[in-house]
Amino acid sequence: MEPRLTARLWVDAYLTRLRLRDIPAFVTCHGDDTAGIVWVCLNTLDGRATLLARRYDFTTDATRWDVVISDTEQLVNDRIASERRADPDLWVIEVEDRGGQHLLGEM
């Protein structure tokens, strides 16, 4: 089983990786520093966005990033707002990249 980092440490490391590659990213929802779930919203700056959530796969004992929703920016934002009402500890990081880079496969 892979070790668990605090949500805050993971978010800080991810933002640093993006910054080093000149990919703009912002924390739009600050969740619980210790155990908050982290979602990544990839905004391609064309009115569309993709929301990604980290999932643990028990069969492979690994984590992966799954698409929660990929649609208009407004519908993705509505989904985030709905989830935040249910889980105020949720983190959301918005990544802005026209080419769709998010670097999650490298983490």
N, C-alpha and C positions, 0 to 999 in steps of 0.2 A: 504494500500500500504506500502510495507516495505521501510525503510529509505535507501537512497543511500549513500554509502561510496565513497570517492575518489578512483580512480583506484590505486594510489600509496599506500594508507592505506590498501586496500584490499590485494594487492600483498605482502606487508610487513607482514601482519598477516598470510597469507597463507604460505609464506616461513618459518615463525617461526614455524607454526604447523608441517610442513614437517620436519624441522630440529630437533624438539623435538622427532620425531618418527624415526630419523636417516634415512630419505629418502632424497637422494640427489636431489636438484632442483636448477635451475639457470634461471635467466632472460636472455633470448637470444635476445629479442627485447624489448626495453624500449619505451613505448608509452607515450601518454599525461598523466601527473601526475593527472590531475583532472578528465577527462572524457574518457580516452582511454578504448577501449574494451579489455578484457583480454581473451586470449585463452591459454589452457593448452595442451602441447604436452607430452603424456605419452610414454616414450621410454622404451620398455621392454628388451633392450640390446641383442636382437636376430635378429636384422635387420628389426624389425617391430615397428610401432608406431601408436598411436591413437591421433587424434586432437579433443579436446573438446571445445565447446563454450557455454557460459552462455546465456540462453534465458529466456525471461520473458513470462510467460503464463498468458494472460489476463483473461482466464476463471477461473483460480484458484487463481489469484493474488499472484503468487509465481514464483520464478526462479528455473530453472533446468539446468542441463548440458547435452547438446546433442552432439552426435558424428558428427563431420564435415566430417572426413575421417579416416578410419582405413585401413592401407595398409603398403607397404614397407616404411622404414624410408626415402628413397629418394623421393618417391611420396608425402609423408606428408610434407617434407621440401620444395618441389616444390610448394605445395599449400600455405604454409606460405609465401614464397617469392612472389607469385602472389598476395596474399592479402595485403602484406606490400606495394607493389607498388601502390595499390589502396587506402590504408588507412595507412599512416605513423604514425598515433596515436595508432596503434595496439600494445598491449603488448603480448609477448609470453613467457610463463614459461615452461621450459623443466624439467620434472620429470623423474628420472631414477630409475626404480624399476622392477626387473625381475618378481616379483609376480603380477604386475599390480596395486599396491596401488597408489592412488592419493589423497585420503581423501576428495574429493570434496563433497561426500554425507554427510559429517559431518559438512559442513559449512552452 
